[in-house]
Amino acid sequence: DLNSSHNIITSANYLSKGSITPEEASLGAWILTDGSFKIAKLSGKTSQGKDGNRQAYRAVIVQKKYVTEIYQLLERLGLDIIASKDSNDIFRWNIPQPFVRSLFKRAGLADKKDSVKLVLSLSTEARKAFLETVCLAEGTQRKHGVWRIAQNSGDLCEAIKLAGFLEGFDIRTTKVIMKYNGKQHEQIT
């Protein structure tokens, strides 16, 4: 008989291997959360390479608070990128196209909808780096040390929850309707 003296494990750390380094996973997390990316559709035009089958990959990170951390990450990745800064002290880094193309192809990332597939393809170390970066970008650390992440409902939100489960965390979510836009987002703790 099951009783209160028994423990049921609801989440445990999943050990895995992958082709993306922890630094690359962190960069991917910054792009997915506090940035944006666009992959051009193949048109067959010569502007997409000699055979017309090289897609343009554009990625940018926009951040105000963790500027030093992003510069240090880019340096560890061997990327010498100077950010532009606007009048509100918001920094914008344009990630070089060849680097983004290589990273996204190895990660199997063609759309934000692929973020769950990305999480499943990460090594244990890379997944931890991904989740730590998501916490910085989208979270706040509460008084007792627990992170709360706010994210719009959808594929990226599901990927973040999955990463937490695979890291062994007991994930809780609360769905909230935003007053300013009427859209649903989730608070993940």
N, C-alpha and C positions, 0 to 999 in steps of 0.2 A: 504494500500500500504506500502511496505517496502521501507524505505529510510535510509539515513545516521544517522538518530536519533535513529534507532533501534539497539539493540545489539543481536547477535546470540551467544549463549554459545556453544563453540566447545568442551569444556572439563570441567568436574566438578569433585570434589573429590568424590570418591566412598567409602562409609562406609561399611566395611565388617568385618566378624569374621573369625578366623582360628585357627588351632591347633599348629601353630609354633610361638614361642616367637619372639619378635624383635631381641634379641641377636642371636637366632638360624637362623633367616632370614639373619642377617648380616654375620654370619659365612658361610651360603650357598652362599651368594653373593661373599665373598672372594674366596671360592672354585671355583665357576663358572667363575670368571673373572681372578684372579691372581693365580689360582691353577689348579688342575686337579682332576678328580676322575675316578675310574674304578670299575665297578661292574662285578664280574666274572659270566660267564654263568653257569647255573645249569648243573652238570654232573652226578649226582646220586652217585658219589664216596663218600666214608666215610670221606674223607678229608673235605667234606662240611657238616659235622655234622653227628650225629648218623643215621639219615634217608637220608643223602645225599641231603638235600634240603635247606641248609643254605649257602647263597652266600657270597663271600668275598667282602667287600666294602673297597676300598682304596681311601683316599682323602688326598691331600697335598695342602698347601698354600705356594707360593713362593713370597717373597716381600722384597724390599730394603728400601722403604721410610717410610712406616707406621708400623714399627716394634712395637713401644710402644702401638699403638692403638690395634694391633692384640693381643699382650700379655694381655692387659686389658680386651679385649673381651673374651679371653680364660679363664681368671680368673673369670669373671662374670658367665661363663658357668660351672665353677667348673672343668675345664680341666687344669691339671698341665703338660704342654708340654714344653720341652726345645727345641728350634729350633737349627738346625745345621746351621753353617755359613760357606760359602765358601770363597775363596781368594778374591772375588770381593765384599765382604760384603753383599751378598744376603742370606737372611734367608729362611729356609725351615722347615715348621711345618708339621709333619705327624699326622693327626687326628686319635684318637683311633677308631678302627673298630666298636666296639659295639655302640659308640656314633653316628658315621656316618650312620650305618645301621638303627638305631632308627629314626634319623632325616630324612633321605631320604625316609624311608617308610611312615612316617607321612606326609611328604611333597608330596608324590606321584612322587618322582624324581627317575627315573631309567636311565636317559640319558639326555644330554644337550637339546635334542629335547623336553623334558618335562618342560623346563624352563617357557614356557608360562602358562602351567597348574599350576606350582608352584606359579607364580605371582597371578593367579586367586584364589588360595587357601589361600593366606595370609590375615591376619587381616589388618585393616587400619594401625595400629602401626607397624606391621611387614613389611608391604609393604614400608612404609616410611624408616625404617631402612635398608631394602634391597636396595632401591634407593640411600640413602645416602652413603652406602658402595660402590655401583657401581660408584658413582661420584668420590670417593677417588681412587678407583682402576683403573678406565679407563678414568677419566676425568681431565680437567683442568678448573679452575675457571677464567673466563675472567674478565677484568678490571671493568665492570659494574655489577659484581656479578653473572652473568649467567654461568652455567656449560656447557661445551662442552664435550661430551663423544664420544670417538672413539671406534668403535667395528666392527669386521668383520660382514658382512651381514650374516644373518641366524637366527636360532631360538632364540639364546640368545639376539641378537640385537632386535628382535621383542618383546621379553619379557621385555627388558629394556624400549622400547618405550611404551608398554602397561602399565607398572608400572607408567611411567610419566603421561600418560593420566589419569589413575585412581587416581592419586594424584592431578589432576586438572591443570596440566601444559599444555601449548600450545606447543606441540612438533613439531619441525622442523628437517628435515634430509637432508643431502647432501651426495650423493654417490660419492666416490672418488676411483680411481684406484691407488693402491700403486705402486710407481715406482720400489721399490726394489724387489717385488715379483709378480707384475701383478694382485694381488687379489683385489677384491672390498671390501671396508669397508665403513661404514657410520659414519658421524659426526652428532651426535644428540645434538640439543640445545633446 
